[in-house]
């Protein structure tokens, strides 16, 4: 839907964006969807850029930081999925370790631990 209609850097939509991000990032191993993680990554990237270019980054600093963390989490998970698909398990493990190290609060630690194996 957001790919078709775009996103708006308006505070009235921030809770919706947070809810979508948490739904995708907190999915358990069986519910995980690499396409959703990639779409989330793209959406959060656009949102953070909109906030930064429109001056909202200073006005909504906490929200911008949260969305930046969601972007990084989705990025690392997406990279890990691609690496695992290419049978690069060591690279996938590195991506998941980075996800925990840099944006650990955005994703549950037990979720990351189940993916590499």
C-alpha positions as a Markdown table, in Angstrom:
| # | Residue | x | y | z |
|---|---|---|---|---|
| 1 | Unk | 0.0 | 0.0 | 0.0 |
| 2 | Unk | 2.8 | 2.5 | 0.9 |
| 3 | Unk | 4.7 | 1.6 | -2.2 |
| 4 | Unk | 1.7 | 2.6 | -4.2 |
| 5 | Unk | 0.5 | 5.7 | -2.3 |
| 6 | Unk | 3.7 | 6.8 | -0.5 |
| 7 | Unk | 4.3 | 7.7 | 3.1 |
| 8 | Unk | 3.8 | 10.9 | 4.9 |
| 9 | Unk | 6.1 | 12.3 | 7.6 |
| 10 | Unk | 3.2 | 13.4 | 9.7 |
| 11 | Unk | 2.9 | 12.7 | 13.4 |
| 12 | Unk | -0.6 | 11.4 | 13.0 |
| 13 | Unk | 0.8 | 8.4 | 11.1 |
| 14 | Unk | 3.7 | 7.7 | 13.4 |
| 15 | Unk | 1.8 | 5.2 | 15.6 |
| 16 | Unk | 0.7 | 3.3 | 12.5 |
| 17 | Unk | 4.3 | 3.1 | 11.2 |
| 18 | Unk | 5.5 | 1.9 | 14.7 |
| 19 | Unk | 2.8 | -0.8 | 14.7 |
| 20 | Unk | 3.8 | -2.0 | 11.3 |
| 21 | Unk | 7.5 | -2.1 | 12.1 |
| 22 | Unk | 6.9 | -4.0 | 15.4 |
| 23 | Unk | 4.6 | -6.5 | 13.7 |
| 24 | Unk | 7.2 | -7.3 | 11.1 |
| 25 | Unk | 10.3 | -7.2 | 13.3 |
| 26 | Unk | 8.7 | -9.2 | 16.2 |
| 27 | Unk | 7.4 | -12.0 | 14.0 |
| 28 | Unk | 8.5 | -15.4 | 15.2 |
| 29 | Unk | 10.6 | -17.7 | 13.0 |
| 30 | Unk | 7.5 | -19.4 | 11.4 |
| 31 | Unk | 5.8 | -16.0 | 10.7 |
| 32 | Unk | 8.9 | -14.4 | 9.3 |
| 33 | Unk | 8.5 | -12.9 | 5.8 |
| 34 | Unk | 11.6 | -11.7 | 4.0 |
| 35 | Unk | 9.6 | -9.6 | 1.5 |
| 36 | Unk | 7.9 | -7.8 | 4.4 |
| 37 | Unk | 11.3 | -7.1 | 6.0 |
| 38 | Unk | 12.5 | -5.7 | 2.8 |
| 39 | Unk | 9.4 | -3.5 | 2.3 |
| 40 | Unk | 9.7 | -2.3 | 5.9 |
| 41 | Unk | 13.4 | -1.4 | 5.3 |
| 42 | Unk | 12.4 | 0.6 | 2.2 |
| 43 | Unk | 9.5 | 2.3 | 4.0 |
| 44 | Unk | 11.6 | 3.3 | 7.0 |
| 45 | Unk | 14.4 | 4.6 | 4.8 |
| 46 | Unk | 12.0 | 6.8 | 3.0 |
| 47 | Unk | 10.3 | 8.0 | 6.2 |
| 48 | Unk | 13.6 | 8.9 | 7.9 |
| 49 | Unk | 14.8 | 10.7 | 4.8 |
| 50 | Unk | 11.5 | 12.6 | 4.7 |
| 51 | Unk | 11.8 | 13.6 | 8.3 |
| 52 | Unk | 15.4 | 14.7 | 7.9 |
| 53 | Unk | 14.9 | 16.7 | 4.7 |
| 54 | Unk | 11.7 | 18.3 | 5.9 |
| 55 | Unk | 13.1 | 19.5 | 9.2 |
| 56 | Unk | 11.1 | 17.0 | 11.2 |
| 57 | Unk | 14.3 | 15.3 | 12.5 |
| 58 | Unk | 14.8 | 18.0 | 15.1 |
| 59 | Unk | 11.2 | 18.5 | 15.9 |
| 60 | Unk | 10.5 | 14.8 | 16.2 |
| 61 | Unk | 13.9 | 13.6 | 17.3 |
| 62 | Unk | 12.8 | 10.6 | 19.4 |
| 63 | Unk | 10.5 | 9.4 | 16.6 |
| 64 | Unk | 13.2 | 9.9 | 14.0 |
| 65 | Unk | 15.7 | 7.9 | 16.1 |
| 66 | Unk | 13.1 | 5.1 | 16.6 |
| 67 | Unk | 12.4 | 4.9 | 12.9 |
| 68 | Unk | 16.1 | 4.9 | 12.1 |
| 69 | Unk | 16.5 | 1.9 | 14.5 |
| 70 | Unk | 13.6 | 0.1 | 12.7 |
| 71 | Unk | 15.3 | 0.8 | 9.4 |
| 72 | Unk | 18.6 | -0.6 | 10.6 |
| 73 | Unk | 16.9 | -3.7 | 12.1 |
| 74 | Unk | 15.0 | -4.4 | 8.9 |
| 75 | Unk | 18.2 | -3.8 | 6.9 |
| 76 | Unk | 20.3 | -6.2 | 8.9 |
| 77 | Unk | 17.5 | -8.9 | 8.9 |
| 78 | Unk | 17.1 | -8.5 | 5.1 |
| 79 | Unk | 20.8 | -8.8 | 4.5 |
| 80 | Unk | 20.9 | -11.9 | 6.7 |
| 81 | Unk | 18.1 | -13.5 | 4.8 |
| 82 | Unk | 19.8 | -12.8 | 1.5 |
| 83 | Unk | 23.1 | -14.2 | 2.8 |
| 84 | Unk | 21.4 | -17.3 | 4.2 |
| 85 | Unk | 19.7 | -17.8 | 0.8 |
| 86 | Unk | 23.1 | -17.7 | -0.9 |
| 87 | Unk | 24.4 | -20.2 | 1.6 |
| 88 | Unk | 26.7 | -17.6 | 3.3 |
| 89 | Unk | 25.8 | -18.6 | 6.8 |
| 90 | Unk | 28.8 | -16.9 | 8.4 |
| 91 | Unk | 27.8 | -13.6 | 6.7 |
| 92 | Unk | 24.2 | -14.1 | 7.9 |
| 93 | Unk | 25.4 | -14.6 | 11.4 |
| 94 | Unk | 27.4 | -11.4 | 11.2 |
| 95 | Unk | 24.4 | -9.5 | 10.0 |
| 96 | Unk | 22.3 | -10.9 | 12.9 |
| 97 | Unk | 25.0 | -10.1 | 15.4 |
| 98 | Unk | 25.0 | -6.5 | 14.1 |
| 99 | Unk | 21.3 | -6.3 | 14.4 |
| 100 | Unk | 21.5 | -7.2 | 18.1 |
| 101 | Unk | 24.5 | -5.0 | 18.7 |
| 102 | Unk | 23.3 | -1.8 | 17.1 |
| 103 | Unk | 19.5 | -2.1 | 17.3 |
| 104 | Unk | 18.9 | -4.8 | 19.9 |
| 105 | Unk | 15.9 | -3.0 | 21.3 |
| 106 | Unk | 14.0 | -3.1 | 18.0 |
| 107 | Unk | 14.0 | -6.9 | 17.7 |
| 108 | Unk | 13.6 | -9.6 | 20.3 |
| 109 | Unk | 17.0 | -11.3 | 21.0 |
| 110 | Unk | 15.5 | -14.8 | 20.9 |
| 111 | Unk | 14.3 | -14.2 | 17.3 |
| 112 | Unk | 17.7 | -13.5 | 16.0 |
| 113 | Unk | 19.2 | -16.5 | 17.7 |
| 114 | Unk | 16.9 | -18.9 | 15.9 |
| 115 | Unk | 17.6 | -17.7 | 12.4 |
| 116 | Unk | 21.3 | -18.6 | 11.7 |
| 117 | Unk | 21.1 | -22.3 | 12.2 |
